[in-house]
Amino acid sequence: MCELKKFILYTIVALFCMSIVSAADIDITPIDDEIARGEKAQFLVEVDNDELSIKNYRVYLPAESIEWTLESEENIKAYPERETSYKLVLSPTKYVAYELHGVKVNFKSDDESIEKVIYINLKKAGDIQGGYSPSISLSANMPKEMVPSDKLSIDAKLENQNIANHSDLSIEISSDNLPALDTVQEVELGPLAKKSVEFTYDMDILQEPGTYNIDVRLLKSGEDIGISESKTLDIKENKPMFEKETVSESSFLKKTSTITYTSQSNVKDTQSIKIPTGIVSRLFTYTEPESKVIKEDGERYIEMSLALEPGESRTVIVVTSYRLLFIIIFLAVLGTAAYYTYRAPVVVKKGVSNVEVKEGGISNIRVTLEIKNISKKALKGLKVTDYISNIADLENNFIEGTLKPSKVLKHERKGTVLKWDIEELAPGEERIISYNLQSRLSIVGDFKLPRAKINYKKKGKEKAAYSNSAGVSA
């Protein structure tokens, strides 16, 4: 008969609680509602906040519940549009009788006050079925903020507050937006024992900055027993230097470097890339993408700017080639060698001086031929030929010391032809030939003299070199 009364009483209590919970959006589930004196009753409180902002509740016992002591935290922070869990812990004073008690608990926010009744059955220790119920405190310590390149350490501390031995406990770490943290670690907790369990995580270096919720729960036989703690972690922006990987290839007077830059930042990042270069090498270096040359602290660098998304890679190509310089030097050497190989060993320079003007025109001119051996060998059998046009005549008064022509010939078209024979001309030796002209009529305007010619032999073949064209104006 006693057992039937108890069943009816518990049924009425359960129906009463259900009606209250559904009306107030606060759900209370017993964890340990049958205790002995000296133990603590525990309940899981779940607050469903449908509003768009955080709602703070103050938890307290009214005057009617003065025989009970609130052991848990006095505040609940209910996050918007989610269910927040809170562990309610009460302990009886020495004046509480051994019987079933209805204890009033108030939850007060800025705009509402909700009163709940929870039922606790206080019994003598020997009357409790199954021995001692779980009475375990859980606290979690972790940094409030970090950058993704750091390790995250969560230290979960457990304390068994009665003499029961717990071999089927486990600690669960979870986060909705940080799945890498989802972990379950089994743990044993002896009578009145304390234990610290450390969880260490390598974070994703590209984890987006923001504030993340992390829940630490205690499970018994894999089931949630309402013992938990919620934490927030603020992940900051992180902009380390881009990672660099270089692959170089060398060939004839050319080096190609392929440099791959990868962003390890968790936000879009723009960095200045600097590649050392030299005074000369920079003139023969080009890059893709384009770059510029800067000077810092006496050193020269190729500089460009790269903007990369988190985890993005981009390739920079640097080519230094001296092939063009080699071609220019090679052609210069080849041209110089060809010049010295094929040039005439003797040169003739023709000039005019002592110009006399009569009646507004040119009447007399002195012509000078400078002949020089520019080779390193003596030249023999040189023949010099010069021409006088038909508008002028050769004067026979040759300057003393100058070489006189060996032949003077008249030509109908070319005019007067002068020939000189030089038997030998030593290396570097110079000869000067001078003669005077007298115009038949006064020459007005420009008067051009034909080029002189010198014949020489090279490797048994007869060759000719010519002077410049000389002229005078009146």
C-alpha positions as CSV (number, residue, x, y, z in Angstrom):
1,M,0.0,0.0,0.0
2,C,2.9,2.3,0.8
3,E,4.5,1.6,-2.5
4,L,1.3,2.5,-4.4
5,K,1.0,5.8,-2.6
6,K,4.6,6.6,-3.5
7,F,4.0,5.8,-7.2
8,I,0.8,8.0,-7.3
9,L,2.8,10.9,-5.6
10,Y,5.7,10.7,-8.1
11,T,3.3,10.6,-11.0
12,I,1.5,13.7,-9.8
13,V,4.8,15.5,-9.3
14,A,6.1,14.5,-12.8
15,L,2.9,15.8,-14.5
16,F,3.0,19.0,-12.5
17,C,6.7,19.6,-13.5
18,M,5.9,18.9,-17.1
19,S,3.1,21.5,-17.2
20,I,5.4,24.1,-15.5
21,V,8.4,23.5,-17.8
22,S,6.4,23.6,-21.0
23,A,4.9,26.9,-20.0
24,A,8.2,28.6,-18.9
25,D,10.7,27.4,-21.5
26,I,12.9,26.1,-18.6
27,D,13.2,22.3,-18.4
28,I,14.4,20.7,-15.1
29,T,15.5,17.1,-15.2
30,P,16.6,15.3,-11.9
31,I,20.2,14.0,-11.9
32,D,20.3,13.0,-8.2
33,D,17.0,13.8,-6.4
34,E,17.3,11.1,-3.7
35,I,20.1,12.0,-1.2
36,A,21.3,11.4,2.3
37,R,22.2,14.2,4.7
38,G,25.6,15.7,3.8
39,E,25.1,15.0,0.1
40,K,24.0,17.3,-2.7
41,A,20.9,17.1,-4.9
42,Q,21.6,17.8,-8.5
43,F,19.3,18.8,-11.4
44,L,19.9,19.6,-15.1
45,V,18.3,22.9,-16.0
46,E,17.9,23.6,-19.7
47,V,16.9,27.1,-20.8
48,D,15.6,27.6,-24.3
49,N,16.1,31.3,-25.3
50,D,14.1,32.1,-28.4
51,E,15.1,35.7,-28.4
52,L,17.9,37.3,-30.5
53,S,20.1,38.4,-27.6
54,I,21.7,36.9,-24.6
55,K,19.4,36.6,-21.6
56,N,20.8,36.6,-18.0
57,Y,18.9,34.8,-15.2
58,R,19.7,35.1,-11.5
59,V,19.0,31.8,-9.6
60,Y,18.0,32.1,-6.0
61,L,15.9,30.3,-3.3
62,P,12.9,32.2,-1.8
63,A,12.2,32.5,1.9
64,E,10.1,29.4,1.8
65,S,13.1,27.3,0.9
66,I,15.3,28.7,3.7
67,E,16.1,25.1,4.9
68,W,18.1,24.4,1.7
69,T,21.3,25.9,0.4
70,L,22.1,26.8,-3.2
71,E,25.5,25.3,-4.0
72,S,25.7,26.1,-7.8
73,E,26.4,29.3,-9.5
74,E,23.8,32.0,-9.1
75,N,23.7,33.2,-12.7
76,I,22.7,31.6,-16.0
77,K,23.8,33.1,-19.3
78,A,21.3,31.9,-21.9
79,Y,22.6,32.3,-25.5
80,P,20.1,33.4,-28.2
81,E,18.4,30.7,-30.3
82,R,19.9,27.8,-28.6
83,E,19.5,25.7,-25.5
84,T,21.7,26.5,-22.5
85,S,22.5,23.8,-19.9
86,Y,23.0,24.6,-16.2
87,K,23.6,22.3,-13.3
88,L,21.5,23.2,-10.2
89,V,22.9,21.9,-6.9
90,L,21.2,22.1,-3.5
91,S,22.2,20.8,-0.1
92,P,19.9,20.3,2.9
93,T,20.6,21.9,6.3
94,K,20.5,19.8,9.4
95,Y,16.9,20.9,10.1
96,V,15.5,19.2,7.0
97,A,13.3,16.2,7.8
98,Y,13.8,12.8,6.1
99,E,10.9,12.9,3.7
100,L,10.0,14.1,0.2
101,H,10.4,17.9,-0.1
102,G,9.1,20.3,-2.7
103,V,11.7,23.1,-3.0
104,K,10.9,26.4,-4.7
105,V,13.6,27.8,-7.0
106,N,13.3,31.2,-8.7
107,F,14.8,32.2,-12.1
108,K,14.7,36.0,-12.5
109,S,15.8,38.0,-15.6
110,D,15.4,41.7,-16.5
111,D,11.9,41.2,-17.8
112,E,10.5,38.1,-16.2
113,S,10.6,36.0,-13.0
114,I,9.9,32.2,-13.2
115,E,9.4,30.0,-10.1
116,K,9.9,26.3,-10.3
117,V,9.4,23.5,-7.8
118,I,11.8,20.6,-7.6
119,Y,11.3,17.5,-5.5
120,I,14.0,16.1,-3.4
121,N,13.7,12.9,-1.3
122,L,15.9,13.1,1.8
123,K,16.6,9.7,3.2
124,K,18.9,8.1,5.7
125,A,22.1,6.8,4.1
126,G,21.1,3.1,4.6
127,D,17.8,3.6,2.9
128,I,19.2,4.8,-0.5
129,Q,19.1,2.1,-3.2
130,G,22.4,1.5,-5.1
131,G,24.7,3.3,-2.6
132,Y,26.0,6.8,-3.3
133,S,24.8,8.8,-6.3
134,P,27.3,10.8,-8.4
135,S,28.4,14.1,-6.9
136,I,31.2,15.4,-9.0
137,S,32.4,18.9,-9.7
138,L,33.8,19.8,-13.1
139,S,35.8,22.9,-14.1
140,A,37.7,23.7,-17.3
141,N,40.6,26.1,-17.8
142,M,41.7,27.3,-21.2
143,P,42.9,30.5,-22.9
144,K,40.3,33.1,-23.8
145,E,42.0,34.0,-27.1
146,M,44.7,32.6,-29.4
147,V,46.0,32.6,-33.0
148,P,45.6,29.5,-35.0
149,S,49.4,28.7,-35.1
150,D,49.4,28.2,-31.3
151,K,48.4,25.0,-29.6
152,L,45.1,24.9,-27.6
153,S,45.2,23.4,-24.2
154,I,42.1,22.6,-22.2
155,D,42.6,21.5,-18.6
156,A,39.5,19.7,-17.2
157,K,39.5,19.2,-13.4
158,L,37.3,16.7,-11.6
159,E,36.5,16.3,-7.9
160,N,34.5,13.3,-6.5
161,Q,32.6,14.7,-3.5
162,N,31.5,11.4,-2.1
163,I,33.0,7.9,-1.4
164,A,31.6,6.3,-4.5
165,N,34.1,4.8,-7.0
166,H,33.4,5.8,-10.7
167,S,35.1,3.7,-13.3
168,D,32.7,4.5,-16.2
169,L,33.2,8.3,-16.6
170,S,34.3,10.2,-19.7
171,I,35.0,13.8,-20.5
172,E,33.6,15.1,-23.8
173,I,34.9,18.3,-25.5
174,S,32.7,19.6,-28.4
175,S,32.2,22.7,-30.5
176,D,29.7,23.3,-33.3
177,N,32.2,25.3,-35.5
178,L,35.5,23.6,-34.4
179,P,35.0,20.0,-35.2
180,A,38.7,19.3,-34.7
181,L,38.0,19.7,-30.9
182,D,35.4,17.0,-30.7
183,T,37.0,14.5,-28.3
184,V,35.9,11.9,-25.7
185,Q,38.4,10.8,-23.1
186,E,37.6,8.0,-20.6
187,V,38.6,8.6,-17.0
188,E,38.3,6.9,-13.6
189,L,37.6,8.7,-10.4
190,G,38.1,7.1,-7.0
191,P,36.3,8.0,-3.7
192,L,36.8,11.6,-2.8
193,A,39.5,11.8,-5.5
194,K,40.6,14.8,-7.6
195,K,41.9,14.4,-11.2
196,S,43.1,16.8,-13.9
197,V,42.8,15.8,-17.6
198,E,44.6,17.9,-20.2
199,F,43.5,18.1,-23.8
200,T,45.9,19.5,-26.4
201,Y,45.0,20.4,-29.9
202,D,46.8,21.6,-33.0
203,M,44.5,24.1,-34.6
204,D,43.9,24.6,-38.3
205,I,46.2,27.4,-39.2
206,L,43.6,28.7,-41.7
207,Q,40.8,28.8,-39.0
208,E,38.7,31.9,-39.7
209,P,38.9,34.6,-37.0
210,G,35.9,34.8,-34.6
211,T,34.4,33.8,-31.3
212,Y,33.7,30.1,-30.8
213,N,31.7,28.2,-28.1
214,I,33.4,25.2,-26.5
215,D,31.5,22.8,-24.3
216,V,33.1,20.5,-21.7
217,R,30.7,17.7,-20.4
218,L,31.0,14.8,-18.0
219,L,29.5,11.6,-19.2
220,K,28.6,8.5,-17.2
221,S,28.3,5.2,-19.1
222,G,28.3,7.4,-22.2
223,E,25.2,9.4,-21.0
224,D,25.1,13.1,-20.3
225,I,24.5,13.5,-16.5
226,G,24.2,17.3,-16.6
227,I,27.6,18.2,-15.4
228,S,29.2,20.6,-17.9
229,E,30.9,23.9,-18.4
230,S,30.8,26.2,-21.5
231,K,33.7,28.4,-22.6
232,T,34.3,30.8,-25.4
233,L,37.5,31.1,-27.5
234,D,38.4,34.1,-29.5
235,I,40.5,33.3,-32.5
236,K,42.5,36.3,-33.7
237,E,43.8,37.3,-37.1
238,N,47.2,35.7,-37.9
239,K,49.4,36.9,-40.8
240,P,52.8,35.1,-40.8
241,M,55.2,35.4,-43.6
242,F,54.3,33.5,-46.8
243,E,55.9,30.1,-47.0
244,K,58.5,29.9,-49.8
245,E,59.6,27.0,-52.0
246,T,62.3,27.6,-54.6
247,V,63.2,25.3,-57.6
248,S,66.1,26.5,-59.7
249,E,67.3,25.4,-63.2
250,S,70.6,26.5,-64.8
251,S,71.7,26.3,-68.4
252,F,74.3,28.2,-70.5
253,L,74.6,31.7,-69.0
254,K,71.0,31.5,-67.8
255,K,69.3,30.7,-64.5
256,T,65.6,30.3,-64.0
257,S,64.1,30.2,-60.4
258,T,60.5,29.2,-59.8
259,I,59.4,30.4,-56.4
260,T,56.1,29.3,-55.0
261,Y,54.6,31.4,-52.2
262,T,51.8,30.0,-50.0
263,S,49.7,32.0,-47.5
264,Q,49.4,30.6,-44.0
265,S,47.2,33.5,-42.9
266,N,43.6,33.0,-41.8
267,V,42.5,36.2,-43.7
268,K,43.4,37.7,-47.1
269,D,46.9,39.0,-46.8
270,T,49.1,41.3,-49.0
271,Q,52.8,41.1,-48.5
272,S,55.9,42.7,-50.2
273,I,58.2,40.1,-51.7
274,K,61.9,41.0,-51.9
275,I,64.5,38.9,-53.8
276,P,68.2,39.9,-53.5
277,T,69.9,41.0,-56.7
278,G,73.2,42.7,-57.8
279,I,74.2,45.9,-59.6
280,V,75.0,44.0,-62.8
281,S,72.6,41.0,-62.6
282,R,69.5,43.3,-62.1
283,L,70.2,44.6,-65.7
284,F,69.8,41.1,-67.1
285,T,66.9,39.9,-64.8
286,Y,63.2,39.8,-65.6
287,T,60.3,38.4,-63.5
288,E,56.8,37.2,-63.9
289,P,54.7,39.0,-62.5
290,E,56.5,42.3,-63.1
291,S,58.7,43.8,-60.4
292,K,60.8,46.8,-59.6
293,V,64.3,47.2,-58.1
294,I,64.7,48.9,-54.8
295,K,67.7,49.7,-52.5
296,E,67.5,49.2,-48.7
297,D,70.4,49.5,-46.3
298,G,72.9,49.4,-49.2
299,E,71.5,46.2,-50.7
300,R,69.5,45.9,-53.9
301,Y,66.3,43.8,-54.1
302,I,63.7,42.9,-56.7
303,E,60.4,43.8,-55.1
304,M,56.8,42.9,-55.9
305,S,53.5,42.7,-54.1
306,L,51.4,39.5,-53.7
307,A,47.8,39.3,-52.4
308,L,46.8,35.8,-51.3
309,E,43.6,34.3,-49.9
310,P,44.0,31.9,-46.9
311,G,45.9,28.8,-48.1
312,E,46.3,30.2,-51.7
313,S,49.6,29.7,-53.6
314,R,51.2,31.7,-56.4
315,T,54.3,31.2,-58.5
316,V,56.9,33.8,-59.2
317,I,59.4,33.2,-62.0
318,V,62.8,35.0,-61.9
319,V,65.1,34.6,-64.9
320,T,68.6,35.9,-65.1
321,S,70.2,35.6,-68.5
322,Y,73.6,36.8,-69.7
323,R,73.1,35.4,-73.2
324,L,72.4,38.8,-74.8
325,L,75.5,40.2,-73.2
326,F,77.5,37.3,-74.4
327,I,76.2,37.8,-78.0
328,I,77.1,41.5,-77.9
329,I,80.6,40.8,-76.6
330,F,81.1,38.0,-79.1
331,L,80.0,40.1,-82.1
332,A,82.2,43.0,-80.9
333,V,85.2,40.7,-80.7
334,L,84.3,39.1,-84.0
335,G,83.9,42.6,-85.6
336,T,87.2,43.8,-84.2
337,A,89.0,40.7,-85.3
338,A,87.5,41.0,-88.8
339,Y,88.4,44.7,-88.9
340,Y,92.0,44.1,-88.1
341,T,92.1,41.1,-90.4
342,Y,90.6,42.7,-93.5
343,R,91.5,46.4,-93.1
344,A,94.1,47.9,-95.5
345,P,97.6,48.0,-94.0
346,V,98.1,51.5,-95.4
347,V,95.8,54.6,-95.2
348,V,95.7,57.7,-97.3
349,K,94.4,61.0,-96.0
350,K,93.7,63.8,-98.5
351,G,93.5,67.5,-97.5
352,V,93.7,71.0,-99.0
353,S,95.4,74.1,-97.7
354,N,96.7,77.5,-98.9
355,V,93.6,78.3,-100.8
356,E,94.0,81.6,-102.9
357,V,90.9,83.5,-104.1
358,K,91.0,85.9,-107.1
359,E,88.1,87.8,-108.6
360,G,85.7,86.1,-106.2
361,G,86.7,82.6,-107.1
362,I,89.3,79.9,-106.2
363,S,92.5,80.3,-108.2
364,N,95.2,78.2,-106.3
365,I,95.1,75.2,-104.0
366,R,97.7,73.1,-102.2
367,V,96.8,69.3,-102.0
368,T,98.3,67.1,-99.3
369,L,98.4,63.3,-99.2
370,E,99.3,61.7,-95.9
371,I,100.3,58.1,-96.3
372,K,100.9,55.9,-93.3
373,N,101.7,52.2,-92.7
374,I,99.4,51.1,-89.9
375,S,100.5,47.4,-90.0
376,K,103.3,45.7,-88.2
377,K,105.1,44.8,-91.4
378,A,107.1,46.8,-93.9
379,L,105.2,47.5,-97.1
380,K,107.0,47.4,-100.4
381,G,106.1,48.5,-104.0
382,L,103.4,50.9,-103.0
383,K,101.8,52.9,-105.9
384,V,99.9,56.1,-105.2
385,T,97.6,57.6,-107.8
386,D,95.8,61.0,-107.7
387,Y,93.7,62.9,-110.2
388,I,93.3,66.5,-111.2
389,S,90.1,67.5,-113.0
390,N,90.2,69.3,-116.3
391,I,89.3,72.7,-114.7
392,A,92.7,72.9,-113.0
393,D,96.4,72.4,-113.9
394,L,99.4,71.0,-111.9
395,E,102.0,73.5,-111.0
396,N,105.5,72.3,-111.5
397,N,107.0,74.1,-108.5
398,F,106.9,71.2,-106.0
399,I,107.6,71.8,-102.4
400,E,111.1,70.9,-101.4
401,G,111.3,67.6,-99.5
402,T,108.1,66.3,-100.8
403,L,108.0,63.2,-103.0
404,K,107.6,64.2,-106.7
405,P,105.4,62.1,-109.0
406,S,107.0,59.4,-111.0
407,K,104.5,59.9,-113.8
408,V,102.2,62.7,-114.9
409,L,99.7,61.6,-117.5
410,K,96.9,63.4,-119.4
411,H,93.5,61.7,-119.6
412,E,90.7,63.0,-121.8
413,R,88.0,62.2,-119.2
414,K,89.9,62.0,-115.9
415,G,92.1,65.0,-116.5
416,T,95.7,64.9,-115.2
417,V,96.8,61.6,-113.6
418,L,99.6,61.7,-111.0
419,K,101.5,58.6,-110.0
420,W,104.1,58.1,-107.2
421,D,106.1,55.0,-106.4
422,I,107.1,54.2,-102.9
423,E,109.6,51.4,-102.7
424,E,109.2,50.7,-99.0
425,L,107.2,52.0,-96.1
426,A,108.3,50.8,-92.6
427,P,105.7,49.9,-89.9
428,G,104.2,53.1,-88.5
429,E,106.1,55.2,-91.1
430,E,104.4,58.2,-92.6
431,R,105.0,60.0,-95.9
432,I,103.6,63.3,-97.0
433,I,103.0,64.2,-100.6
434,S,102.1,67.8,-101.6
435,Y,101.4,69.6,-104.9
436,N,99.8,72.8,-106.0
437,L,96.9,73.3,-108.4
438,Q,96.0,76.4,-110.4
439,S,92.5,76.7,-111.8
440,R,92.1,77.7,-115.4
441,L,89.1,79.9,-114.4
442,S,88.1,81.3,-111.1
443,I,86.0,78.6,-109.4
444,V,82.9,79.9,-107.6
445,G,81.1,77.6,-105.1
446,D,82.1,74.1,-104.0
447,F,85.1,72.5,-105.6
448,K,85.4,68.7,-104.9
449,L,88.7,66.8,-105.4
450,P,88.5,63.2,-106.5
451,R,89.8,60.5,-104.0
452,A,93.4,59.3,-104.2
453,K,94.2,55.7,-104.5
454,I,97.1,53.6,-103.2
455,N,97.9,50.1,-104.5
456,Y,99.6,47.5,-102.3
457,K,100.1,43.7,-102.3
458,K,98.6,41.4,-99.6
459,K,99.3,37.7,-99.7
460,G,100.4,38.0,-103.3
461,K,97.3,39.8,-104.4
462,E,97.1,43.4,-105.5
463,K,94.7,45.5,-103.5
464,A,93.7,49.1,-103.3
465,A,92.8,51.6,-100.6
466,Y,91.3,55.0,-101.2
467,S,91.5,58.3,-99.4
468,N,88.7,60.5,-98.3
469,S,87.1,63.1,-100.6
470,A,88.5,66.6,-100.1
471,G,86.9,69.9,-101.1
472,V,86.8,73.6,-100.7
473,S,84.2,76.4,-101.1
474,A,84.5,79.9,-102.4
